[in-house]
């Protein structure tokens, strides 16, 4: 039992910045942050993303420069998303050794080496002409098992191009096991898998689909991404299945609307837990700040601290380089 007022005065430990810093219960480090980056084939100049002020679709040259800046700031990792010049129904460019994502992986690993972890999003939606995360059946449904074959091939191509970690985001049943088997069989048993284990069919993804040019041409992704109103046990089951298949780390996406899920996942597992501060979260703060409604810098830091306090070991955020410099 502690003393009560007037002997007990919690404000004593809040009197100065130095006191608050000393007793802080949540500490954010640059190495906790992962920067998502978009690279588009054929660009001659970086292309701003209208719904995400400050974010661009990179050229190969601007990507290398931004990757170097992130590494110099101490950012823990980079995750690359590729946008090809030509798309088709099976996303052929996704595992093409000369496709934009593989070229970009070679560029970035040559630029930053081991100064930061270079990883790749392992999915099909940026590469398919229909915008869905997998191979479609004649009726337009996503064919789970046919898609696993593509994911396995993509992961191997990414590893061969220098990706130091792969991150399957399609929410297909069995995706981690298929990728683990393919990587091991191809001699890449040392490449870890960061699985998007708990990914919701969220409206917060909207701006990302502009940045990655991957909006579905019909329907949505509710058949494979989780229902925001679904039971928490479903999320935990997805995590357990991925770990049983060989995931080395797991992710919750989005972050701020699902802090409770992050906490439960952190309590359940003994591997690193990542959370993705997604495009809609970024866009809301940037838009409100642009209108003078909020203190931008404080909002950014408060949102990241909240995600960290909920239990995330790693945070994917478009502010990674800016925040790392501030830290």
N, C-alpha and C positions, 0 to 999 in steps of 0.2 A: 504494500500500500504506500502511495506517495502522500505527501502533505497536501492540504487544501488551501485555497485562498483565505487569508492574504499571504500566507507563507509561500505557497506554491504560486509562481508567476511564470507561465510558459513563455511570455513575451521576452523574458531575460535572454533567451537563446536566439532571439530574432533581432536584437538591437542594432546589429551592424552587418554589412556584407560579409566581413571576415567570419563572424560567428555563424551566420547562415550557411556559408560555404563549408565551414568545419563540420557542422552537424548534418549536412545534407544526406538524406537517405537514398537519393537517386542520383547517380553520376553518369553523365553522357560523355562518351569518348569518340574521337574521330574514327578510330578503328571499328566502332560499332556500326558505321554507316556504309551503305552500299548505294552507288549512284546508277540509276537506270539511264541508258543512253541509246538514242536512235540513230541509225545510219542508213541512208537511202542511196541506192545505186543510181548513178548518172548525174547527181547534183554537182554543180560547179561552185555553188555558194551555199552556206548553211541556210536552211529554210525555217523561219520562225513558226512555231505552232501557235495559232491564234488563241486557242482556248487555254494555253499554258504559258503565260508570259515568262520569258527568260529561258524556255526550253526550245530546242531546235532539232530538226532532222539534220544530222551531220553529213558533211562530205567525208571522204576518207582522211583528208588532211586535217579538217577541223576536229574530227574524232580523236586523232592522235594527240592533237594539242590539248583538247579538253581532258583526255585521259591522263596526260602528263601532269596537268594542273591539279587534277584530283589526287593523284599519287603524291605529289609534292605537298599537298595540304594534309596528307595523312589518312585519306579516305580508305576504309578497309577493303572495299571491293567495288568492282564495276560489273554491271550486267548489261549485255548488248542485245538489242533488238534490230533485226535487219529487215529492210523493205526493198524487195527486188524490183527490177524494171518490168519483168514479165511474170505474171502469175498464171497458174492453171489449177485444175480441179484437185490434183494430188499434191500441190505445193512442191513441185520438182526442185525449185531453187533452194529449198530448205536444207537439203543434204548434198547439194552440188559442191564439190571441192572448190570450185571457182565462183560460187555464189557469194553474194554481198556479205552475208554474215560470216562465212568462213574467211573471206578476204580480210574483213574487219578484225576478226580474232587474231589473225596473223599480224596485222598491222599493230594492234594494241599490245599484244604480248611482246613484240619486238621493241615497242616504245617504252613500256614500263617494266618489263621483266617480272621479277618477283616483288616489286615494290608495293603492289596491291594485288588482290585476287581478281583475276579476269574470268568471268563466267558468261554463260549464254543462256538465254531463254530457249527452252526446248519445246517448241510447239509449231503449229502449222498455220494459225490464223493470219499471220502477216504475209504468208506465202500463197494462200489459196485464193482463187478468183471469186469464191463464194463467201469468204470471210469467216468460215467456221473452223473449229480447232481440229478437225479430222477429216477422214475420208467419208464421203456421203454414200448412202444407199440410193437405189433408184427412186425411192420415195422421199428422199431429202433428209433422212435421219442420219446422225453421226454413227458410223459403224465402229464400235469400240475396238474390236479385235483387229480389224484391218488397220486402224489408226495406230495401234501398238507397234506394228511392223515399221511404220513410218517413223515413229518416235525413236525406236531403237536405231534405225539407220541415221537419223539426224544427230543423235547423241554421239555416235561413233565419229561422224564427220566433224562435229564440233571439237571433240577431243583431239582428233588428228590435226585440226587447225590450231591447237594450242590452248583451248579452253581448259582452265584449271578446275572448273566445277560446272556441272550442268544442272539446269533448273527446270524440270518439266512442269508446265503450267496448265495443261489441257484438262485435268481432272478426269482422265479416263481410268476406269477400273483396271488395275494391273500394270499401270504405266511404269512404276518404279521397278518392279520385277523384270519387265521386258528390257528396260534400259540397263539395269544392273547386269543382266545376263549378256547383253550385247557388248557392253563395255569390257566386261571380264573376258569374253570370248575373243575380242579384238586386241587384247593386250593392254587395256586401259583400266586395270583393276584398281589403280591408285587414284582414279578420278572420283571425287565425292559427288553425291547427289543431294541437292537442296530441293526438296519436293514442295510444290504448292499443294500442301495436303488439305488445307481448309480454305477454299476459295468460293466466295459467294457470288451468286448471279446478281450483281450489284449495279445500281444506277451510278455509283461513284466512279465507274470505269469510263464514262463517256468521253472525256478529253483524250484519254489514252488512245481511243480508237481513231481519233483524228491524227494523233502523232504517229501511230503505227500503221495507219491506213488499213484497218482490219475490221471495220464494222460489218456484221453479218448482212448479206444481201437479202436475206429473208429469215424470219423466225428469230429466235434468241438462243441463249445458252442454258436455259433453265433445266434441260434434260440431263446435264452433266455437272454444272456448277451447283453449289448448295443453295437451298432456299433460305433467305434471310430470317424467315420465321421458323425454320426447321429446328428440331430438338438438338440441344447441345450434345447429347450422346452420339448423334450422327457425326458431328465434327470430330469427336474423340475417336470414334470408330475408324474414320478415314485416316487419322494420324496413326493409329495402331496398325492398320493394314499396311501403310507405307513403310513403317519401321520394320514390320515383319518381312517386307520385300527388299529391304536393304537401304532405305533412306538414311543418310548421314545427318541431315538436319531437316527441319520441317518449317513451313511458313503458314501464317494466317494472313488473308487478304480479303478486304481492306483492313485497315488498322483501327482508326478512331471509333468507328461504329461497332467494333467487335472487341473492345478491350476486355470484356468479360471472358471471351473465348480465348484470347491470348493468355490470360491468367490461368484458366483451367488447363490449357495445353501445357503451359510451363510447369504446372503442378504435377502433370501426369508423366512427363517424359524426362529422360536423362541425356538428351542430345540438344544442340543449340536450337533455339526457337527464333525465327525471323518473323517480322511483320512488315507489310508493304503499305507505306503511306501513299495512297494511290493518287491518280491524276485529279480526281474530283476533290479530294482533300486539299491538294495543292492549289487548284484553281479557285476554290472558295476563299482561301486566305488571301491569295494574290488579288482577286477581284475586290474583296472587301477593303483591302489596304489601298488599292488604287482609287477607291472612292473616299478615302479618308475616314472610314468607319472604325478601323481597328489599328492597333500598333503592330505593324507587320513583324518586326523582329521578335517582339515578345510573344506574339501568337505562334510563330514558327517554333521557338524554343519550348514554349509551354506544351505544344502538341507533341513534340518529340519526347519531352520528359514524361508525359502521360503514357506514351507507348512503352517507353523504357520501364516506367514504374509498374505497368501492367504485367511485365515479365519478359518482354522481348529482349533477346541478347543482341540481335542484329536488326537494323531498320533500313529498309529500302526507301530512299527519299530523294526527290529531285533537287532538294536543297543541300545535298551531301557535301559538295565542295565548299559552298558558302558557309555552312555551319561548322565544318571541320576547321576552316580558317579562323572562325570566331572562337572556337574552343581552344 
